[in-house]
Amino acid sequence: MVGLNQIILKNNNDMQRLSANTKFKVVIRNNNLAYRQVEKVFAQFPEVTYQIVPVMSFSDSFMDNQLIDKKIKNIFTNELESILLNGEADLAVHSVKDLPYPLPQGLELIALLNGSDHRNSSVLPGQAKELSLDTIPLQELLAVIAISGNKKLKALFSSKDIRNEYGKVWLVGFGPGDPDLMTIKALKILKKADIIFYDDLLNKTYLKKFTAQKVYVGKRKGNHSAEQSEINRYMYHAAIAGKTVVRLKGGDPMLFAHGGEEIEYLRNRFVDVEIIPGVTSALAAAAFAHIPLTHRGIASSVTFLTGHSKNNIIIPEEGTLVYYMGASNLHEIAKKAIKQGWKKDTPVLLVYNVSGKNQEKYFTTLGEVCYTLKTYPTPLTIIIGDVVNLNNKSSDDITKPASMYAVGLT
């Protein structure tokens, strides 16, 4: 059967595929490399017969692809995708590095095939020389694309799909620091993990109870043990080596924690990712101080913000404000809030080391923060708004002036 699927090259450009009992139409770019790629794919499925549908892609119309506007999406595969979606072919085959992310709606990657076996090339901190971190193992892999939901095709190709041997990545929220605030699901996954990439502000002693390999990738202001791009690659290489990978983050992995970047990086490389939320420090700080972040008649909204960039401090007009990573710019936050109309006597709660054994809370005001030189320990969670007064006042005490003023108007 393989002999019937030989490639015939005429003048190095005129390519035809001879096939008996054609079963599938396979759309590819009309160049030598694409023909070799499809031959490599179907060499793994000698029982399958097929017919090639060659097309000229947008990028192939240019002698020098550097001239192509980089803003144009799917320059290598757009025509192939259109033919699939129009029902003119059953499959598309091309290099994975040309695969758009996300795939157009209605299409599915049914198999990731061939290429060099990089699954044992796990790269961790201190081992970067063994494999360049700029190398993406997908470069030599091939994608087989089809209409979503085609169970017949997916079942056929799944036996050779290298993703079958991939591990999985879990983005796990540890919570604000106290291990007792971690979820049961997080604990279960930590027990199953092969490798844990963990951040700062975690209970490192607690991590010793797990058998997984631990790799520190924490990032504090001015001191990064690993850049985000490196962390992404560490997780990826561990996952394609078949490991159960945990990316353990303080607080919640989806709030000011680069979770979205990590998800996109891994999903773009076809690694399965699951999220386990954690208690974020804003909620823990408010609970510790017995302060609601919202309260009827006082604050109907709460905004979570970052305060680490002095030149990019945002001050909403109302509600409760919670600043993460803002200790170094606390004075600037207060100064800008007052300048934008917040009252100087607006209460402020500062919570140090939320949920830790040495946690502390400090009550102050925007005016005191702005006009005094008092310093506070870090890390700090900053809560600004009238709800802070509920620490020592009743809600009637806080809302009563406004109510009396309204009655007076009538």
N, C-alpha and C positions, 0 to 999 in steps of 0.2 A: 504493500500500500504506500510505503514511503516513496518508492520509486516513481509513483504516479504524481507525486507532489514536488517534482524537481523544478528548480528555477532555470529558466532559459534567458540568458542575457544576449541581446543583439545590439551591437555597436555600443555596448556598455550603458545604454540608456533605454533601449526598446525592450521592456520587460513583460513577460507573459507568464501566467501560471496555468499549467495543464493539470486537470483534476478529473477524476472519474466519480460519478455519483455525488456531485457537489451537494454538501449539506448546509454549509454556512457561507454567507457572504461576509468577507472581511475587508473593511475599508482601511486604507493606509495612505500615508504620504507617498507621492510618486518619486521615490529616490532609492538608490542602491541600498542605503542603510536600512530603510524601512522594509525592503524585501528580505534582507538578511534577518531582521528582527522577527518577522512573521514566520519565517522558516524555523528559527530557533524555538519559537513558542510551540509550533505544531509538531516539532520533533518529539516533544514530550507526550503528544497525543496522536500516535501513528494511526489509530483507528478512525480518526476524524478526517473527512474530506472537506474541502473548502474552495472558494473562488475569491480571488482578490479583486477589490474595487479600488483602483488607484486614483487619488485626487491630488491636485496641485494646491497646497496650502498657501495662505497669504504670505507666510515667511519665505516659502520656496520661490516666490516671484521675484525675490531680491537676491542679487549676487552677494551682497554684503549685508548680513542681518543687523550689523551695527547701525545701519541707516534707518532701521525700523523704529518708529515711535514706541518707546517702552510703555507708554500709557495704554496702548491697544491691548486688550485682553485676549488671551487664548490664541496668539498669533500662529502657534504651531498646530493647533488642534481644532480650531473653530469649524472648519469645513467638515472634518471627520464627525464632530458632534452633531452638526446639522443633518448629515446623511443618516446617522443612527436615529435621530429623533423623527426624521421623515419616513422611517421604515424602509429605507433603500439598502440597508445592510444590517446584519445581525450583530457583528462585533467590530470593534476598532482596536488596533494594536499600535502602540507607540512607546517611546521612552517615558519612564515615570517622571523624569525630571521636567518633561514638557506638560505634565498633567496639570490642569488648572485646579485651583482650590478656592472655594469648594467647586465640586463638579456641577455643571448645569443641572437644573431640576429635571428629573426624568431619566437621568443616567446614573450608572452604578459601576464602581470598580469591582468586577467579579473575580479577578485574580491578579496577584502580584507574582511574577514569574522570573526565573532565570537570574542571570547576573552573578557577580562574585559573591561568595558566602562571607558576609561581614558579621554574622551573628555572634561570633566569638571575639569580636574586636571591641570589647567593653572598655571604655575610656573613663578613667576616674581622675580626680585631682592628683597631680604628681606623676601621671603616666602619659601626659600629652604628647611626648616624643614618640610613643609607640604608634600613634595614628594621628595624623594631622586633624585638629579639630575643625579645620575648614573643609574636610572631606565629607561629603554627604554620600553614604552608602547607596542611596537610591540611583546614583548616576548610571549604573549598569543594569538596573532592573527594568522589566517591561510590564506595561499595564495592559490588561484586557478589559475593555469597556463594553457594556451592553445596556439595553433599556432596563430600568429598575424593575425588580420583581420577576425577572425571567428565571424561575427556579430550575428549569431544565439546564440552561447554560451554566448557571452558578454551580449546580451539582457536578456538572461535567468537569469544570476547571478547578473546583475547590480542592481536589486531591493533591494538586501540585502547588497550591497557593502557599508561599513561604510564610504568610502571616499566621498559618496554623501553629508555627513554632515560636511566634512572638510571645513575650510576656505582656503584662498589663501595667499601666501606671495609675496610681491613685493619688490624687491631690487631697491631702487630709488636713483639716483644721484641728490643731492641738488645743485651741482655746487660748485664753489670756495668760495662762501659766500654771494654774492649779490643775494637776492631772485629773482630779475628781470632776472637773467641768468638761472633760473630753467625752465624746459620745461613745456608746457601746459599740457601734459599728466601726468607729475609728480604732478602738482597742482590738477588735477582731482582726482587722486588716494588718495592724502592726505586728500581731502575733504570727501572721502568715508571710510577712514580707521577707524577701531575700536581701534587699538593700534599702536603706532609709537615707534620703538626703534631707538634712534638717537645718533649720534656721536658728537665729538668735532668739532670745526671750523664751526659750523652752526649758523645761526641767530636764537638764541633761542627765542627772542622776537617775531619773525615772526611766530614761531610754535604755539603761544598762540591763533592764529586765528582759529585753527582746534579743533574740539570737541573730537577727539580721546584721549585716555589715552596715556600719554607720559612717556616713560621709558628711562632714560639716561644710555647708555652703552659705553660711550666714553673711549678711550684708548690713553693716552699720554705717552711719554717715562718715564718709572719708576713709572707710576701711572695709573693702569688699574682698572676702576670701575667694570669690569666684564671680565673674560677670554673668549677667542673666543669659547671654548667648551660650556661655560655657555650661551653665546649669542645664539648659535645654538639651544640649548635646550629650551631657552625662546621662540624663534620664533616657534619652533615645537609644544610646548604645547599650545601656543596661536592659532595656525592654526588648530590643531585637536579639539580645543574647538569651532571651527566654526567661528573664527574671521577673518576679513580682516586685514592682518598684513603688515605694512610697515617697512622695514629696511632702514632707511634714512641715507645716507652716504655723507660726503663732497666729492666734485669732482664727479668722475665716479665710480660706484660700482664695475667695473671690472678691475680697475687699482690700484694696491697696496692697495686693500681694503678688502681682504679676501672674495671677492664675489664668487670665484670659490669654496672655501671650504664650504661656506654656501649653494650654489646650490647643491653640491654633498650630503651634510648632509641631506637636505630636500628631494631631489629626491630619495635618498636611503630609505626614509621613506614615499615615495609616496605622498608627499605634492606638490601641484601645485605651481610653481615658475615662475614669470615673471620679466624681467629686464627692467628698464627705465634708459637709459644712462644719464649722466650729463656732463657738461663742466668741464674738468679737469684743475687743476691749471696751468699746463704748457701752455695750449692754452690761458688761460685768462691772464697770466703774459706776454706772448709775445704780445698779443693784446693790453694790457695796455701800454706797452712800444713801440708800433708800430714797433715791430721787427718780421720778418718772421722766423719761425724755419727752414725752408728750402728756398733756393734761387738759381736760376740757375747760375752756375759758382762759387758759394761760398760754398753751402752745399747741397748735394743731399740726405742726410739722417738725421734723428733725432732719438736719443736713449733715452728712459725714463729709469731711474735707481733709486734705493734707495741708500741712503747714511747713513743710521742709524747705520750700523754695521762697526766699525772701521777696523775690521779684514777681511772684505769681500767687500772692495771697488773695483768696476770694472771700468776700464778706457778704453773705445773703442778708436781705433786709429784715427778716423776721424769723420766728420759730426758735428752736433750740439748735445751737451749733456745736458740733463735736469735731475737734481737730486731732488728727493723728500726726505723729512725727513733727510736732510743732514746738517742742521745748526750746530749741535754739532761736526761734523767731517769736516767742511768746510776747515780748514787748512790741514787736511790729504788728502782730495780730491785734492786740488791744488798741494800739495807736490808730490803726487803719479803721477799726470798727467804730471808734469814737468819731473819727473824721467823717465817716459815712452816715452818722446820725444815731448810733447806739448811745444810750445814756451812760454817763460815767459810773453810775451806781448799779449798772447791770451786774448781777452776781455771776461769779466764775468759780467753778470747781476744778481743781487740779488733782489728779490721782496718780500717785507714783507707784510703779511696779504693780499694776492691777492684778489682784488675786494672789500675789506672792506673799510669802510669810512676813515680809517687811513692808507691805503696802502701806501707804500713807495718803491722807486726803487733806487738802488745803483749800479753805474757803476764802475768797477774795472778791474784788470787783475789777471791772475794766479800768477804772480810774487808778486804783492802787497798782495794778500791773503796769499801767502805762507810765505813771509818774514816780515810781519807786525803783530802786536798784536791787530789790530782793531777788535772790536766785533760788531755784528749786532743783532737787535731784532729778535725774532722768533714768528711765523713760517716763514721760508724762502723757496722760490722756487729758485733754482740755475740753471742758463742757461749759458753754456760755449760754445764758438765757434765764428768764424769770423762774423756770422750773427749779433752778438751783435753790431758790429761797424756800422751797417746800421742805428743805432739810430742817428748818426751825420755825416755819410759819405754816398756818393753815391755808388752804386754797382760798377761803373767804377773805383772809387778810390780804392776799395778793390781788384778788379780783375786785374787792369791795370798792376801792377808789373809783375804778372805772364804772361800776354799777351806780354809785351815788352820783357821779357826774352825769350819767345818762338820765337818771330820775330828775335831776335838777333841770335838764333841758326841757322836760315835758311840763 
